[in-house]
Amino acid sequence: MLPRPARLTEADGFRAAVRSGRRAGSATLVVHWHDQGPEPAQVGFVVSKAVGNAVVRNRVKRRLRHLTREHLRELPGRGVLVVRALPDAATARPARLDADLAHGLRRVLTPRSAS
């Protein structure tokens, strides 16, 4: 379970992260990071009906919450992280979800180089 201050519950936070934040995708997840958010950083999850029925969606959310809690220390002090599950997340092993989450976090949290 995520600590209460780390839970994203407001629609505006989801909207800002998805529309204005940085994005990194994989076969099972899309990670959105918007660094102009509340302090401490908050995390939200989007698991649509395309992932599966209610039982499958809730299982995926539980796994993602558990994995994300382990990565909270990597997040900067303020911002919004939205983890969106793709249909392949329903059948992915937890190790695969963790690898995809870690990869997505590295990509969205690494500053872009000036070109």
MDTraj code that builds the backbone (N, CA, C; nanometers):
import mdtraj as md
import numpy as np

residues = "MET LEU PRO ARG PRO ALA ARG LEU THR GLU ALA ASP GLY PHE ARG ALA ALA VAL ARG SER GLY ARG ARG ALA GLY SER ALA THR LEU VAL VAL HIS TRP HIS ASP GLN GLY PRO GLU PRO ALA GLN VAL GLY PHE VAL VAL SER LYS ALA VAL GLY ASN ALA VAL VAL ARG ASN ARG VAL LYS ARG ARG LEU ARG HIS LEU THR ARG GLU HIS LEU ARG GLU LEU PRO GLY ARG GLY VAL LEU VAL VAL ARG ALA LEU PRO ASP ALA ALA THR ALA ARG PRO ALA ARG LEU ASP ALA ASP LEU ALA HIS GLY LEU ARG ARG VAL LEU THR PRO ARG SER ALA SER".split()
xyz = np.array([
    [0.0834, -0.1180, 0.0000],
    [0.0000, 0.0000, 0.0000],
    [0.0882, 0.1247, 0.0000],
    [0.0491, 0.2216, -0.0776],
    [0.1227, 0.3477, -0.0811],
    [0.0851, 0.4326, 0.0394],
    [0.1796, 0.5093, 0.0927],
    [0.1445, 0.6018, 0.2007],
    [0.0432, 0.7052, 0.1497],
    [-0.0469, 0.7485, 0.2353],
    [-0.1534, 0.8404, 0.1948],
    [-0.1022, 0.9656, 0.1222],
    [0.0031, 1.0325, 0.1691],
    [0.0485, 1.1529, 0.0969],
    [0.0993, 1.1230, -0.0441],
    [0.1350, 0.9986, -0.0731],
    [0.1894, 0.9630, -0.2043],
    [0.0808, 0.9209, -0.3025],
    [-0.0441, 0.9169, -0.2619],
    [-0.1525, 0.8725, -0.3500],
    [-0.2092, 0.9897, -0.4283],
    [-0.2181, 0.9737, -0.5571],
    [-0.2789, 1.0738, -0.6443],
    [-0.4265, 1.0402, -0.6582],
    [-0.5120, 1.1322, -0.6169],
    [-0.6556, 1.1062, -0.6207],
    [-0.7340, 1.2108, -0.6994],
    [-0.6710, 1.3200, -0.7373],
    [-0.7427, 1.4273, -0.8055],
    [-0.7237, 1.4191, -0.9564],
    [-0.8319, 1.4405, -1.0286],
    [-0.8298, 1.4302, -1.1743],
    [-0.7336, 1.5301, -1.2381],
    [-0.7183, 1.6469, -1.1788],
    [-0.6279, 1.7478, -1.2360],
    [-0.4840, 1.6990, -1.2394],
    [-0.4432, 1.6244, -1.1383],
    [-0.3082, 1.5695, -1.1361],
    [-0.2871, 1.4670, -1.2458],
    [-0.3860, 1.3794, -1.2655],
    [-0.3789, 1.2814, -1.3738],
    [-0.3713, 1.3538, -1.5079],
    [-0.4580, 1.4512, -1.5266],
    [-0.4653, 1.5246, -1.6531],
    [-0.3338, 1.5951, -1.6840],
    [-0.2763, 1.6620, -1.5835],
    [-0.1506, 1.7347, -1.6050],
    [-0.0373, 1.6395, -1.6420],
    [-0.0296, 1.5269, -1.5735],
    [0.0792, 1.4327, -1.6020],
    [0.0669, 1.3738, -1.7412],
    [-0.0542, 1.3375, -1.7802],
    [-0.0729, 1.2724, -1.9096],
    [-0.0577, 1.3719, -2.0246],
    [-0.1079, 1.4927, -2.0065],
    [-0.1035, 1.5902, -2.1158],
    [0.0278, 1.6665, -2.1248],
    [0.0862, 1.7011, -2.0117],
    [0.2026, 1.7897, -2.0126],
    [0.3326, 1.7236, -1.9697],
    [0.3252, 1.6034, -1.9166],
    [0.4446, 1.5399, -1.8626],
    [0.5254, 1.4645, -1.9656],
    [0.6367, 1.4112, -1.9191],
    [0.7208, 1.3258, -2.0035],
    [0.6623, 1.1859, -2.0013],
    [0.6829, 1.1110, -2.1094],
    [0.6215, 0.9791, -2.1229],
    [0.7243, 0.8789, -2.1708],
    [0.7142, 0.7567, -2.1157],
    [0.7979, 0.6457, -2.1612],
    [0.7120, 0.5209, -2.1595],
    [0.7191, 0.4442, -2.2667],
    [0.6350, 0.3261, -2.2776],
    [0.7136, 0.1982, -2.2940],
    [0.6450, 0.0891, -2.2663],
    [0.6995, -0.0446, -2.2865],
    [0.5835, -0.1334, -2.3302],
    [0.6054, -0.2631, -2.3336],
    [0.4994, -0.3547, -2.3771],
    [0.3864, -0.3649, -2.2766],
    [0.4138, -0.3378, -2.1487],
    [0.3114, -0.3565, -2.0465],
    [0.2645, -0.2276, -1.9810],
    [0.3457, -0.1207, -1.9864],
    [0.3147, 0.0022, -1.9132],
    [0.3504, 0.1262, -1.9932],
    [0.2824, 0.2349, -1.9596],
    [0.3241, 0.3676, -2.0027],
    [0.3373, 0.4495, -1.8752],
    [0.4522, 0.5132, -1.8583],
    [0.4803, 0.5917, -1.7391],
    [0.4803, 0.7387, -1.7791],
    [0.4027, 0.8202, -1.7063],
    [0.3960, 0.9646, -1.7295],
    [0.4507, 1.0352, -1.6058],
    [0.5391, 1.1321, -1.6246],
    [0.5941, 1.2096, -1.5125],
    [0.5792, 1.3580, -1.5415],
    [0.5180, 1.4286, -1.4476],
    [0.5025, 1.5738, -1.4576],
    [0.5674, 1.6326, -1.3332],
    [0.6769, 1.7068, -1.3511],
    [0.7539, 1.7510, -1.2355],
    [0.6989, 1.8750, -1.1670],
    [0.5913, 1.9318, -1.2175],
    [0.5307, 2.0473, -1.1527],
    [0.4054, 2.0010, -1.0793],
    [0.4261, 1.9418, -0.9652],
    [0.3140, 1.8890, -0.8893],
    [0.3335, 1.9089, -0.7416],
    [0.2556, 1.8366, -0.6639],
    [0.2599, 1.8541, -0.5190],
    [0.3876, 1.7971, -0.4575],
    [0.4098, 1.8368, -0.3353],
    [0.5210, 1.7834, -0.2585],
    [0.4630, 1.7116, -0.1388],
    [0.4934, 1.5895, -0.1114],
    [0.5829, 1.4995, -0.1815],
    [0.5204, 1.4491, -0.3117],
    [0.6016, 1.3813, -0.3916],
    [0.5550, 1.3281, -0.5196],
    [0.4365, 1.2340, -0.4969],
    [0.3405, 1.2378, -0.5901],
    [0.2226, 1.1534, -0.5813],
    [0.2189, 1.0580, -0.7001],
    [0.1567, 0.9410, -0.6781],
    [0.1499, 0.8368, -0.7795],
    [0.0042, 0.7971, -0.8004],
    [-0.0344, 0.7828, -0.9278],
    [-0.1680, 0.7365, -0.9626],
    [-0.1597, 0.6275, -1.0676],
    [-0.2660, 0.5484, -1.0778],
    [-0.2684, 0.4351, -1.1700],
    [-0.3915, 0.4421, -1.2577],
    [-0.3727, 0.4020, -1.3844],
    [-0.4833, 0.3925, -1.4792],
    [-0.4806, 0.2513, -1.5351],
    [-0.5879, 0.1772, -1.5074],
    [-0.5999, 0.0402, -1.5571],
    [-0.7390, 0.0295, -1.6191],
    [-0.7455, 0.0332, -1.7529],
    [-0.8736, 0.0362, -1.8220],
    [-0.9324, -0.1035, -1.8398],
    [-1.0558, -0.1063, -1.8881],
    [-1.1233, -0.2338, -1.9129],
    [-1.0556, -0.3155, -2.0219],
    [-0.9713, -0.2518, -2.1017],
    [-0.8972, -0.3249, -2.2047],
    [-0.7994, -0.4243, -2.1420],
    [-0.7611, -0.4021, -2.0164],
    [-0.6680, -0.4912, -1.9480],
    [-0.7368, -0.6218, -1.9097],
    [-0.8639, -0.6157, -1.8755],
    [-0.9367, -0.7364, -1.8378],
    [-1.0571, -0.7037, -1.7526],
    [-1.1155, -0.8081, -1.6954],
    [-1.2320, -0.7856, -1.6106],
    [-1.1880, -0.7261, -1.4767],
    [-1.2827, -0.7024, -1.3871],
    [-1.2530, -0.6345, -1.2611],
    [-1.1492, -0.7084, -1.1770],
    [-1.1565, -0.8406, -1.1754],
    [-1.0603, -0.9185, -1.0978],
    [-0.9188, -0.8979, -1.1512],
    [-0.9040, -0.9036, -1.2813],
    [-0.7722, -0.8867, -1.3440],
    [-0.7220, -0.7443, -1.3238],
    [-0.8087, -0.6459, -1.3438],
    [-0.7669, -0.5062, -1.3264],
    [-0.7205, -0.4794, -1.1836],
    [-0.7939, -0.5309, -1.0860],
    [-0.7544, -0.5098, -0.9469],
    [-0.6227, -0.5796, -0.9140],
    [-0.5999, -0.6967, -0.9706],
    [-0.4731, -0.7671, -0.9491],
    [-0.3579, -0.6849, -1.0062],
    [-0.3776, -0.6325, -1.1263],
    [-0.2735, -0.5506, -1.1892],
    [-0.2474, -0.4261, -1.1047],
    [-0.3527, -0.3608, -1.0556],
    [-0.3342, -0.2417, -0.9717],
    [-0.2590, -0.2741, -0.8429],
    [-0.2931, -0.3850, -0.7803],
    [-0.2227, -0.4243, -0.6568],
    [-0.0740, -0.4466, -0.6844],
    [-0.0439, -0.5163, -0.7932],
    [0.0965, -0.5405, -0.8278],
    [0.1699, -0.4093, -0.8549],
    [0.1054, -0.3207, -0.9302],
    [0.1691, -0.1934, -0.9628],
    [0.1903, -0.1074, -0.8386],
    [0.0925, -0.1059, -0.7485],
    [0.1087, -0.0301, -0.6238],
    [0.2277, -0.0828, -0.5440],
    [0.2374, -0.2138, -0.5343],
    [0.3478, -0.2749, -0.4603],
    [0.4825, -0.2403, -0.5243],
    [0.4918, -0.2544, -0.6553],
    [0.6176, -0.2264, -0.7243],
    [0.6533, -0.0788, -0.7177],
    [0.5542, 0.0078, -0.7317],
    [0.5792, 0.1516, -0.7302],
    [0.6252, 0.1973, -0.5926],
    [0.5701, 0.1379, -0.4880],
    [0.6110, 0.1741, -0.3522],
    [0.7615, 0.1538, -0.3346],
    [0.8142, 0.0501, -0.3984],
    [0.9572, 0.0211, -0.3882],
    [1.0426, 0.1253, -0.4624],
    [0.9816, 0.1967, -0.5582],
    [1.0553, 0.2954, -0.6377],
    [1.0290, 0.4389, -0.5916],
    [0.9513, 0.4590, -0.4853],
    [0.9190, 0.5946, -0.4403],
    [1.0428, 0.6767, -0.4085],
    [1.1465, 0.6139, -0.3550],
    [1.2681, 0.6861, -0.3185],
    [1.3383, 0.7465, -0.4398],
    [1.3148, 0.6889, -0.5584],
    [1.3802, 0.7383, -0.6795],
    [1.3164, 0.8670, -0.7313],
    [1.1922, 0.8947, -0.6886],
    [1.1211, 1.0114, -0.7397],
    [1.1762, 1.1382, -0.6763],
    [1.1848, 1.2461, -0.7559],
    [1.2249, 1.3745, -0.6981],
    [1.1234, 1.4177, -0.5919],
    [1.1543, 1.5185, -0.5165],
    [1.0706, 1.5618, -0.4053],
    [0.9302, 1.6030, -0.4416],
    [0.9097, 1.6525, -0.5628],
    [0.7762, 1.6981, -0.6006],
    [0.7439, 1.6536, -0.7427],
    [0.6157, 1.6304, -0.7701],
    [0.5725, 1.5920, -0.9031],
    [0.4625, 1.4885, -0.8977],
    [0.4187, 1.4488, -1.0164],
    [0.3103, 1.3519, -1.0305],
    [0.3554, 1.2424, -1.1256],
    [0.3399, 1.1185, -1.0816],
    [0.3700, 1.0014, -1.1629],
    [0.2394, 0.9273, -1.1891],
    [0.2100, 0.9020, -1.3154],
    [0.0930, 0.8218, -1.3526],
    [0.1443, 0.6986, -1.4258],
    [0.1027, 0.5810, -1.3780],
    [0.1400, 0.4543, -1.4391],
    [0.0153, 0.3985, -1.5057],
    [0.0201, 0.3876, -1.6387],
    [-0.0944, 0.3372, -1.7148],
    [-0.0629, 0.1958, -1.7621],
    [-0.1484, 0.1017, -1.7239],
    [-0.1286, -0.0378, -1.7623],
    [-0.1840, -0.0623, -1.9022],
    [-0.1107, -0.1372, -1.9817],
    [-0.1551, -0.1786, -2.1139],
    [-0.2090, -0.3220, -2.1044],
    [-0.2835, -0.3701, -2.2035],
    [-0.3424, -0.5043, -2.1951],
    [-0.2436, -0.6162, -2.1633],
    [-0.1195, -0.6068, -2.2090],
    [-0.0210, -0.7119, -2.1807],
    [0.0167, -0.7192, -2.0321],
    [-0.0169, -0.6166, -1.9544],
    [0.0130, -0.6189, -1.8110],
    [-0.0666, -0.7270, -1.7392],
    [-0.1795, -0.7667, -1.7953],
    [-0.2648, -0.8670, -1.7311],
    [-0.1959, -1.0027, -1.7215],
    [-0.1143, -1.0365, -1.8195],
    [-0.0504, -1.1682, -1.8212],
    [0.0989, -1.1631, -1.7886],
    [0.1504, -1.0428, -1.7662],
    [0.2938, -1.0277, -1.7386],
    [0.3271, -1.0740, -1.5974],
    [0.4425, -1.1334, -1.5834],
    [0.4935, -1.1726, -1.4513],
    [0.5325, -1.0462, -1.3742],
    [0.5276, -1.0514, -1.2414],
    [0.5669, -0.9333, -1.1625],
    [0.7087, -0.8843, -1.1933],
    [0.8011, -0.9753, -1.2216],
    [0.9376, -0.9338, -1.2548],
    [0.9403, -0.8511, -1.3831],
    [0.8569, -0.8864, -1.4794],
    [0.8499, -0.8108, -1.6057],
    [0.7914, -0.6730, -1.5798],
    [0.6845, -0.6664, -1.4981],
    [0.6253, -0.5367, -1.4654],
    [0.7280, -0.4478, -1.3944],
    [0.8031, -0.5060, -1.3031],
    [0.9037, -0.4296, -1.2303],
    [1.0120, -0.3783, -1.3245],
    [1.0573, -0.4629, -1.4159],
    [1.1599, -0.4205, -1.5117],
    [1.1074, -0.3084, -1.6017],
    [0.9838, -0.3220, -1.6480],
    [0.9249, -0.2185, -1.7339],
    [0.9050, -0.0877, -1.6570],
    [0.8636, -0.0985, -1.5306],
    [0.8456, 0.0208, -1.4480],
    [0.9797, 0.0897, -1.4245],
    [1.0811, 0.0137, -1.3889],
    [1.2139, 0.0714, -1.3645],
    [1.2687, 0.1380, -1.4909],
    [1.2502, 0.0727, -1.6047],
    [1.2975, 0.1288, -1.7317],
    [1.2237, 0.2594, -1.7629],
    [1.0926, 0.2595, -1.7458],
    [1.0136, 0.3799, -1.7711],
    [1.0526, 0.4932, -1.6787],
    [1.0732, 0.4634, -1.5519],
    [1.1140, 0.5675, -1.4569],
    [1.2497, 0.6266, -1.4937],
    [1.3443, 0.5416, -1.5308],
    [1.4758, 0.5927, -1.5724],
    [1.4606, 0.6881, -1.6901],
    [1.3770, 0.6524, -1.7846],
    [1.3627, 0.7359, -1.9050],
    [1.2947, 0.8692, -1.8753],
    [1.1915, 0.8702, -1.7919],
    [1.1206, 0.9965, -1.7683],
    [1.1908, 1.0850, -1.6661],
    [1.2704, 1.0274, -1.5787],
    [1.3375, 1.1072, -1.4758],
    [1.4752, 1.1557, -1.5160],
    [1.5324, 1.1012, -1.6242],
    [1.6628, 1.1450, -1.6730],
    [1.6436, 1.2743, -1.7496],
    [1.7161, 1.3805, -1.7115],
    [1.7018, 1.5072, -1.7834],
    [1.7391, 1.4921, -1.9301],
    [1.6649, 1.5606, -2.0131],
    [1.6943, 1.5585, -2.1567],
    [1.8209, 1.6396, -2.1825],
    [1.9009, 1.5909, -2.2746],
    [2.0212, 1.6662, -2.3110],
    [1.9835, 1.7729, -2.4126],
    [2.0486, 1.8866, -2.4029],
    [2.0231, 1.9977, -2.4961],
    [2.0825, 1.9615, -2.6314],
    [2.0009, 1.9754, -2.7354],
    [2.0495, 1.9412, -2.8710],
    [2.0814, 2.0633, -2.9486],
])
top = md.Topology()
chain = top.add_chain()
for i, resn in enumerate(residues, 1):
    res = top.add_residue(resn, chain, resSeq=i)
    for name in ("N", "CA", "C"):
        top.add_atom(name, md.element.get_by_symbol(name[0]), res)
traj = md.Trajectory(xyz[None], top)
